[in-house]
Amino acid sequence: MTRAKDISKILTDANISGTLDVSGAFTSQGIDDNADATAITITSAELVGISETSPLGKLHIKSGDSGASSVNGNANELVVENSDYTGLTILGENEASIMFGDNEDADVGRIVYFHGSNTMSFMTNASNAMHIISSGNVGIGTSSPSAKLSLPAQASGDSGV
C-alpha cells in the first residue's frame, strides 16, 4: 500500500473526515537537506540538479557558477560546472575508460588509460588509433611508439594524408 493509501485508510478507519493540509511540509520542488540551500532539485522535465536549482542538462552538478546560461543540446546529459577549475575523475584499479558507442557497437570508440603501464589509448572503429606511453612518446597507428612521434611506414604510393 502506498503512503497516500496508508494515510487515507488510517483516516477512514478513525472516522476522520475533512481536508488534510500538509502544504507546509514541503516548500521546494527539490530535495532539501535542511541546510541553507537546496541540495538536489528534480524539475518537472525530470532534470536533476545537484547544488543547482535550474539544471541545464539531464544531470547538472554544480560546484560554482561559471556564468554559462545554456549548454549544447547535443551534449547535455551530464553537465559539470564550477567557477574556476572544473574536472571529472574516473577511478579504476586496472583501467579507466570513456566509451563511445551506438546500436551496433557499444565501444566502437574509446579513450582508455591503462594503470599498469601508465599509457593512454585513443581508439576509433574499435582499433587503436593513437597511443601515448609513459615517456611521452606518441604513436599513431602503433601501440609501441619509439620516438616522440611514431608513424607507421607508408606503403608505396601512399601520400600519408
N, C-alpha and C positions, 0 to 999 in steps of 0.2 A: 504494500500500500504506500502511495506517495505521501509526503508530509501534508500536503493540502487535504488529501482524503483523511489522513490521521486526525488533523485538527477538526475537519468537518464532522467526523464520526464522534469525536470527543464532545463537541458542542451539541450534536444531536442527542447523544446518549445522556448528556447532562440536562437536556431540555432547555438549552440556552438559545435564544434567537436574537436577531438584530444584526448589526453590522460590526464586524471586527476590523478596526483600523490599526494597521501596522505600518503606515506610511513613514513614520519617523524612524523605523528600524534600519532602513537602507536609504542613504541620501546620495549615493553616487551610482553612476552606470557601471563602474568598475568594481574591482575587489579592493577593499580598503584594509590596510594593515594597522589601522588605528593610530597611525603616526600623523605627521603634519602634512602628508601628501598621499595621493592615490598611488599605490604600488603597482597594481595591474588594472588595465582598462580593457574591456571587451565591448566593442561597438556593435550596433545593430547590424552592421555589414560583416560581422564576425572577424574584424581586425583586432589583433591583440597588441597592446602597448605595455611595455614594462618601463615604468617611470616616464611614460608618455601618454597623455590623455587623448591625443588626436593622432593615432598611428597612421603612418604613410605607407604601410605595407601589411601583408598578412601577419607578420610578427615584426614589431619595431622595438628594439632595445636601445634605450637612450641613457647615456651617462652624463651628457652635457649637450647644450644647444649649439648646433653647427650653423644655424641661421637658414638652413635649407627649408623650403616650404613644400617641396614636391620631390618625387623620385620618378625615374623612368618606369612606366607601366610594364615594360618587358622584363624587368628585373626587380620586382618589389615584393617577392615572397619573404625575404629576410632583409631588414634594414637595421644596420648597426650605426649608431650616431654618437658623436662626442664633440665637444667644443675644441679639442686640441688633438692629440694623438689618438687614433682610433685603430682597433685591431680585432682580429678574430684568432683564437687559439684552438688548434686541433691537437689533441693529445693522443698518443698511441704508443704502445710498447715496441712494436716491430716496424710498422709503417703507418703513415698518416696520408690520407688521400682526399682529393676533391674529384668526384666523378661527374662526367657529363654523359648523359645517355638519352636514348629515345625509345620508341616502342619496339625497335628491332634489336637493340644492343644497350644494355644498362650501363656499360662503362666504355663506350666507344672512344671517348676522350678522357684523359686523366692527368692530374698533377699528383705525383707521388713522392713523398720523402721517405727514404729508407734509413732508419735509425742506425742499424748495424754498420753500414758502410758510409753513413753521413753523405749520401748522394741524393740528388733530386732528378726525377724524370718527367718529361712532358710527352704525353702520348696522344697521337691522333690516329683515327681509324684503327684503333686497337694495336698500334705499333709504336715503338719508341721513336719519337721524332727528334728529341733533344735531351741530352743527359749532362748534368753538372756534377762533377766529382768534388770531393772534399778539398782538393788542392786548388780548386777554382777553374780547372780545365773544363771546357765546354765541347761537347761532341754533338754534331748534327748528323744524324744517320748512323751514329755509333754510340755504344754504351761504354766504351773504353777510350776516352779521348787522351791522347798522349802529348798534346800541346795545348796552349791557351785556347786555341780554336782548332778543332779537328773536323775535317770534312771527308766523306768517303771519296775514293778515287773516282774520277769521272770516266764514264765509258766513252769510247771513241765516237766522235760526232755529237756528244752531249755538251750543250752550251753551259751547263751548270746553273741555268736560270729556271 
